[in-house]
Amino acid sequence: MRFKRLDLNLLFALDVLLEERSVTLASKRLNLSQSATSGVMARLREYFDDELLVTVGRSMVLTPLAESLAAPVRDVLLQIQSTIETKPGFDALTSTRHYRVICSDYPGTVVMPLCARLLSERAPHATLEVIAPNDVMHQNIERAEVDLLILPQQYISGEHPHDVLFEDDYACVVWDRHPELGDKLSLEQYLAAGHIATNFGVHRAPTFEETYLRGKGHARRIEIITSSFNTLPQYLVGTRRMATMHRKLALLFSAHYPIRILDLPVEIPPIIEVMTWPKSMDKDLSHQFFRELLHEAVQVIECAGSD
């Protein structure tokens, strides 16, 4: 199909080329030979009367026209995909939708298991995939490769629809037979203790509470660094160390580990977990159903916690 002399089949190839900025990498994603991909590139350059990609040193960069085309071309393709996949109605009982969610093991432990249980009850043929955060997760949302991204509010881009999922505060967790601590924790005890912290990703980014405490001039003595919130209690048991973690997660762990939860001696702003999703999925009925399911799971958890 052509629109004003442009073969619309080339739009997908253009999107891939503009993202990869490499004929070699684009050819792999397009499942074409390099020569065929070069031919596609030539046709696109002829149509737009622009080089689109130019070699600078050892890299290829987008021309100003290509930069201006990237977002609109992606939006058009996502809109076409959404239009094709949208059904006149949505029946949860017969839906075979596969939902993909990127989140850390914090919401992955606190919310997603209950969400999965509700999903099995309401949409028994639907499936769920929970993916760890990665360096391209924002691009995953941009390209509608996942349904939801759940992150602290400060890390969410405003370019896509988003909604607050839940709020939580921080608490200190210690072994329940800690020999030196009573029911109240002083700032002196907190700063003198050995701490267990969590860092993420290849760049070992610190968590929000660590960044906040540093900014307030509180330097903790970090003795153990782990890449998962779920491993924190295992490093506490039998030691004098402590960990600062989300209270909802700490309450879950306290039912399975010999740990004790103490109020922090320093105030840390609450964490606000936000879910964001591709613009193209905003009106999708099956997507709306899943977002509502997540909110329901949070309500159940918060009601149980208040009892």
Contacts in CASP RR format, 6 or more apart in sequence:
PFRMAT RR
TARGET T0000
AUTHOR 0000-0000-0000
METHOD contacts of the structure
MODEL  1
MRFKRLDLNLLFALDVLLEERSVTLASKRLNLSQSATSGVMARLREYFDD
ELLVTVGRSMVLTPLAESLAAPVRDVLLQIQSTIETKPGFDALTSTRHYR
VICSDYPGTVVMPLCARLLSERAPHATLEVIAPNDVMHQNIERAEVDLLI
LPQQYISGEHPHDVLFEDDYACVVWDRHPELGDKLSLEQYLAAGHIATNF
GVHRAPTFEETYLRGKGHARRIEIITSSFNTLPQYLVGTRRMATMHRKLA
LLFSAHYPIRILDLPVEIPPIIEVMTWPKSMDKDLSHQFFRELLHEAVQV
IECAGSD
1 7 0 8 1.000
1 8 0 8 1.000
1 9 0 8 1.000
2 8 0 8 1.000
5 47 0 8 1.000
6 47 0 8 1.000
7 43 0 8 1.000
10 40 0 8 1.000
10 43 0 8 1.000
10 44 0 8 1.000
10 47 0 8 1.000
11 73 0 8 1.000
11 76 0 8 1.000
11 77 0 8 1.000
12 30 0 8 1.000
12 77 0 8 1.000
13 26 0 8 1.000
13 30 0 8 1.000
13 37 0 8 1.000
13 40 0 8 1.000
13 44 0 8 1.000
14 44 0 8 1.000
14 52 0 8 1.000
14 69 0 8 1.000
14 73 0 8 1.000
15 70 0 8 1.000
15 73 0 8 1.000
15 74 0 8 1.000
15 77 0 8 1.000
16 26 0 8 1.000
16 29 0 8 1.000
16 30 0 8 1.000
17 23 0 8 1.000
17 26 0 8 1.000
17 37 0 8 1.000
17 40 0 8 1.000
17 41 0 8 1.000
17 44 0 8 1.000
17 52 0 8 1.000
17 53 0 8 1.000
18 52 0 8 1.000
18 53 0 8 1.000
18 62 0 8 1.000
18 66 0 8 1.000
18 69 0 8 1.000
18 70 0 8 1.000
18 73 0 8 1.000
19 70 0 8 1.000
19 143 0 8 1.000
20 26 0 8 1.000
20 29 0 8 1.000
21 53 0 8 1.000
21 59 0 8 1.000
21 60 0 8 1.000
21 61 0 8 1.000
21 62 0 8 1.000
22 60 0 8 1.000
23 34 0 8 1.000
23 37 0 8 1.000
23 38 0 8 1.000
23 41 0 8 1.000
24 34 0 8 1.000
26 37 0 8 1.000
27 33 0 8 1.000
27 34 0 8 1.000
27 36 0 8 1.000
27 37 0 8 1.000
30 37 0 8 1.000
30 40 0 8 1.000
32 40 0 8 1.000
41 52 0 8 1.000
41 53 0 8 1.000
44 52 0 8 1.000
45 51 0 8 1.000
45 52 0 8 1.000
48 65 0 8 1.000
48 69 0 8 1.000
50 63 0 8 1.000
50 65 0 8 1.000
50 66 0 8 1.000
51 63 0 8 1.000
52 62 0 8 1.000
52 63 0 8 1.000
52 65 0 8 1.000
52 66 0 8 1.000
52 69 0 8 1.000
53 60 0 8 1.000
53 61 0 8 1.000
53 62 0 8 1.000
53 63 0 8 1.000
53 66 0 8 1.000
54 60 0 8 1.000
54 61 0 8 1.000
54 63 0 8 1.000
62 70 0 8 1.000
74 142 0 8 1.000
74 143 0 8 1.000
75 279 0 8 1.000
75 280 0 8 1.000
78 143 0 8 1.000
78 144 0 8 1.000
78 278 0 8 1.000
78 279 0 8 1.000
78 280 0 8 1.000
79 280 0 8 1.000
81 144 0 8 1.000
81 280 0 8 1.000
82 144 0 8 1.000
82 280 0 8 1.000
82 281 0 8 1.000
82 284 0 8 1.000
85 284 0 8 1.000
86 284 0 8 1.000
86 285 0 8 1.000
87 285 0 8 1.000
89 285 0 8 1.000
90 285 0 8 1.000
90 286 0 8 1.000
90 289 0 8 1.000
92 122 0 8 1.000
92 123 0 8 1.000
92 126 0 8 1.000
92 286 0 8 1.000
92 289 0 8 1.000
93 122 0 8 1.000
93 123 0 8 1.000
93 124 0 8 1.000
93 125 0 8 1.000
94 125 0 8 1.000
95 123 0 8 1.000
95 125 0 8 1.000
95 126 0 8 1.000
95 286 0 8 1.000
96 125 0 8 1.000
96 126 0 8 1.000
96 127 0 8 1.000
97 123 0 8 1.000
97 126 0 8 1.000
97 127 0 8 1.000
97 286 0 8 1.000
97 290 0 8 1.000
98 126 0 8 1.000
98 127 0 8 1.000
98 128 0 8 1.000
98 129 0 8 1.000
99 119 0 8 1.000
99 126 0 8 1.000
99 127 0 8 1.000
99 128 0 8 1.000
99 129 0 8 1.000
99 147 0 8 1.000
99 148 0 8 1.000
99 290 0 8 1.000
100 129 0 8 1.000
100 131 0 8 1.000
100 145 0 8 1.000
100 146 0 8 1.000
100 147 0 8 1.000
100 148 0 8 1.000
101 112 0 8 1.000
101 128 0 8 1.000
101 129 0 8 1.000
101 130 0 8 1.000
101 131 0 8 1.000
101 146 0 8 1.000
101 147 0 8 1.000
101 148 0 8 1.000
101 149 0 8 1.000
101 150 0 8 1.000
102 131 0 8 1.000
102 132 0 8 1.000
102 133 0 8 1.000
102 134 0 8 1.000
102 137 0 8 1.000
102 140 0 8 1.000
102 146 0 8 1.000
102 148 0 8 1.000
102 149 0 8 1.000
102 150 0 8 1.000
103 112 0 8 1.000
103 130 0 8 1.000
103 131 0 8 1.000
103 133 0 8 1.000
103 148 0 8 1.000
103 149 0 8 1.000
103 150 0 8 1.000
103 151 0 8 1.000
104 132 0 8 1.000
104 133 0 8 1.000
104 150 0 8 1.000
104 151 0 8 1.000
104 200 0 8 1.000
104 229 0 8 1.000
105 132 0 8 1.000
105 228 0 8 1.000
105 229 0 8 1.000
105 230 0 8 1.000
106 229 0 8 1.000
106 246 0 8 1.000
106 249 0 8 1.000
106 273 0 8 1.000
107 150 0 8 1.000
107 165 0 8 1.000
107 273 0 8 1.000
108 130 0 8 1.000
108 150 0 8 1.000
109 229 0 8 1.000
109 230 0 8 1.000
109 249 0 8 1.000
109 252 0 8 1.000
110 246 0 8 1.000
110 248 0 8 1.000
110 249 0 8 1.000
110 252 0 8 1.000
110 301 0 8 1.000
111 165 0 8 1.000
111 166 0 8 1.000
111 294 0 8 1.000
111 297 0 8 1.000
111 298 0 8 1.000
111 301 0 8 1.000
112 128 0 8 1.000
112 130 0 8 1.000
114 297 0 8 1.000
114 300 0 8 1.000
114 301 0 8 1.000
115 128 0 8 1.000
115 293 0 8 1.000
115 294 0 8 1.000
115 297 0 8 1.000
116 128 0 8 1.000
118 293 0 8 1.000
118 296 0 8 1.000
118 297 0 8 1.000
119 126 0 8 1.000
119 128 0 8 1.000
119 290 0 8 1.000
119 293 0 8 1.000
122 289 0 8 1.000
122 293 0 8 1.000
123 289 0 8 1.000
131 146 0 8 1.000
133 151 0 8 1.000
133 200 0 8 1.000
133 201 0 8 1.000
134 140 0 8 1.000
134 201 0 8 1.000
135 201 0 8 1.000
135 202 0 8 1.000
137 146 0 8 1.000
137 149 0 8 1.000
138 149 0 8 1.000
138 157 0 8 1.000
139 145 0 8 1.000
140 146 0 8 1.000
140 149 0 8 1.000
141 149 0 8 1.000
141 160 0 8 1.000
141 276 0 8 1.000
141 277 0 8 1.000
141 278 0 8 1.000
142 159 0 8 1.000
142 160 0 8 1.000
142 278 0 8 1.000
143 278 0 8 1.000
144 278 0 8 1.000
144 280 0 8 1.000
144 281 0 8 1.000
147 277 0 8 1.000
147 278 0 8 1.000
147 281 0 8 1.000
147 287 0 8 1.000
147 290 0 8 1.000
148 275 0 8 1.000
148 276 0 8 1.000
148 277 0 8 1.000
148 290 0 8 1.000
148 291 0 8 1.000
148 294 0 8 1.000
149 156 0 8 1.000
149 275 0 8 1.000
149 276 0 8 1.000
149 277 0 8 1.000
150 165 0 8 1.000
150 273 0 8 1.000
150 274 0 8 1.000
150 275 0 8 1.000
151 273 0 8 1.000
151 274 0 8 1.000
151 276 0 8 1.000
152 208 0 8 1.000
152 271 0 8 1.000
152 272 0 8 1.000
152 273 0 8 1.000
152 274 0 8 1.000
153 164 0 8 1.000
153 272 0 8 1.000
153 273 0 8 1.000
153 274 0 8 1.000
154 208 0 8 1.000
156 162 0 8 1.000
156 274 0 8 1.000
156 276 0 8 1.000
157 276 0 8 1.000
158 276 0 8 1.000
160 276 0 8 1.000
160 277 0 8 1.000
160 278 0 8 1.000
160 279 0 8 1.000
161 276 0 8 1.000
161 277 0 8 1.000
161 279 0 8 1.000
161 282 0 8 1.000
162 274 0 8 1.000
162 275 0 8 1.000
162 276 0 8 1.000
162 277 0 8 1.000
163 274 0 8 1.000
163 275 0 8 1.000
163 276 0 8 1.000
163 291 0 8 1.000
164 272 0 8 1.000
164 273 0 8 1.000
164 274 0 8 1.000
165 273 0 8 1.000
165 274 0 8 1.000
165 275 0 8 1.000
165 294 0 8 1.000
165 295 0 8 1.000
165 298 0 8 1.000
166 248 0 8 1.000
166 273 0 8 1.000
166 298 0 8 1.000
166 301 0 8 1.000
166 302 0 8 1.000
167 270 0 8 1.000
167 271 0 8 1.000
167 272 0 8 1.000
167 273 0 8 1.000
168 246 0 8 1.000
168 247 0 8 1.000
168 248 0 8 1.000
168 249 0 8 1.000
168 270 0 8 1.000
168 271 0 8 1.000
168 273 0 8 1.000
169 246 0 8 1.000
169 247 0 8 1.000
169 268 0 8 1.000
169 270 0 8 1.000
169 271 0 8 1.000
170 209 0 8 1.000
170 244 0 8 1.000
170 245 0 8 1.000
170 246 0 8 1.000
170 247 0 8 1.000
170 264 0 8 1.000
170 268 0 8 1.000
170 270 0 8 1.000
170 271 0 8 1.000
171 244 0 8 1.000
171 245 0 8 1.000
171 246 0 8 1.000
171 247 0 8 1.000
171 250 0 8 1.000
171 261 0 8 1.000
171 262 0 8 1.000
171 263 0 8 1.000
171 264 0 8 1.000
172 185 0 8 1.000
172 190 0 8 1.000
172 242 0 8 1.000
172 243 0 8 1.000
172 244 0 8 1.000
172 261 0 8 1.000
172 262 0 8 1.000
172 263 0 8 1.000
172 264 0 8 1.000
173 232 0 8 1.000
173 233 0 8 1.000
173 236 0 8 1.000
173 242 0 8 1.000
173 243 0 8 1.000
173 244 0 8 1.000
173 245 0 8 1.000
173 250 0 8 1.000
173 253 0 8 1.000
173 254 0 8 1.000
173 259 0 8 1.000
173 260 0 8 1.000
173 261 0 8 1.000
173 262 0 8 1.000
174 181 0 8 1.000
174 236 0 8 1.000
174 241 0 8 1.000
174 242 0 8 1.000
174 243 0 8 1.000
174 259 0 8 1.000
174 260 0 8 1.000
174 262 0 8 1.000
175 236 0 8 1.000
175 237 0 8 1.000
175 238 0 8 1.000
175 239 0 8 1.000
175 240 0 8 1.000
175 241 0 8 1.000
175 258 0 8 1.000
175 259 0 8 1.000
175 260 0 8 1.000
176 258 0 8 1.000
176 259 0 8 1.000
176 260 0 8 1.000
177 238 0 8 1.000
177 258 0 8 1.000
178 240 0 8 1.000
178 260 0 8 1.000
179 240 0 8 1.000
180 189 0 8 1.000
180 240 0 8 1.000
181 189 0 8 1.000
181 260 0 8 1.000
181 262 0 8 1.000
183 262 0 8 1.000
184 262 0 8 1.000
184 263 0 8 1.000
185 262 0 8 1.000
185 263 0 8 1.000
185 264 0 8 1.000
185 265 0 8 1.000
186 265 0 8 1.000
187 218 0 8 1.000
187 265 0 8 1.000
187 266 0 8 1.000
189 265 0 8 1.000
190 220 0 8 1.000
190 242 0 8 1.000
190 264 0 8 1.000
190 265 0 8 1.000
190 266 0 8 1.000
191 218 0 8 1.000
191 219 0 8 1.000
191 220 0 8 1.000
191 221 0 8 1.000
192 221 0 8 1.000
193 221 0 8 1.000
193 240 0 8 1.000
193 241 0 8 1.000
193 242 0 8 1.000
194 220 0 8 1.000
194 221 0 8 1.000
194 222 0 8 1.000
194 223 0 8 1.000
194 240 0 8 1.000
194 241 0 8 1.000
194 242 0 8 1.000
195 220 0 8 1.000
195 221 0 8 1.000
195 222 0 8 1.000
195 223 0 8 1.000
195 224 0 8 1.000
195 241 0 8 1.000
195 242 0 8 1.000
195 243 0 8 1.000
195 244 0 8 1.000
196 222 0 8 1.000
196 223 0 8 1.000
196 224 0 8 1.000
196 225 0 8 1.000
196 226 0 8 1.000
196 232 0 8 1.000
196 235 0 8 1.000
196 236 0 8 1.000
196 241 0 8 1.000
196 242 0 8 1.000
196 243 0 8 1.000
197 206 0 8 1.000
197 207 0 8 1.000
197 210 0 8 1.000
197 220 0 8 1.000
197 222 0 8 1.000
197 224 0 8 1.000
197 225 0 8 1.000
197 226 0 8 1.000
197 243 0 8 1.000
197 244 0 8 1.000
198 207 0 8 1.000
198 225 0 8 1.000
198 226 0 8 1.000
198 227 0 8 1.000
198 228 0 8 1.000
198 229 0 8 1.000
198 232 0 8 1.000
199 205 0 8 1.000
199 206 0 8 1.000
199 207 0 8 1.000
199 225 0 8 1.000
199 226 0 8 1.000
199 227 0 8 1.000
200 207 0 8 1.000
200 227 0 8 1.000
201 227 0 8 1.000
204 225 0 8 1.000
206 214 0 8 1.000
208 271 0 8 1.000
209 244 0 8 1.000
209 268 0 8 1.000
210 220 0 8 1.000
212 268 0 8 1.000
212 269 0 8 1.000
213 219 0 8 1.000
213 220 0 8 1.000
213 266 0 8 1.000
213 268 0 8 1.000
216 266 0 8 1.000
218 266 0 8 1.000
223 241 0 8 1.000
224 235 0 8 1.000
224 241 0 8 1.000
226 232 0 8 1.000
226 235 0 8 1.000
229 245 0 8 1.000
229 246 0 8 1.000
229 249 0 8 1.000
232 243 0 8 1.000
232 245 0 8 1.000
232 253 0 8 1.000
233 243 0 8 1.000
233 253 0 8 1.000
233 256 0 8 1.000
233 257 0 8 1.000
233 259 0 8 1.000
234 257 0 8 1.000
235 241 0 8 1.000
235 243 0 8 1.000
236 242 0 8 1.000
236 243 0 8 1.000
236 257 0 8 1.000
236 259 0 8 1.000
237 257 0 8 1.000
237 258 0 8 1.000
237 259 0 8 1.000
244 264 0 8 1.000
244 268 0 8 1.000
246 271 0 8 1.000
247 261 0 8 1.000
248 301 0 8 1.000
250 259 0 8 1.000
250 261 0 8 1.000
251 261 0 8 1.000
251 305 0 8 1.000
253 259 0 8 1.000
254 260 0 8 1.000
254 261 0 8 1.000
275 291 0 8 1.000
275 294 0 8 1.000
277 287 0 8 1.000
277 291 0 8 1.000
281 287 0 8 1.000
END
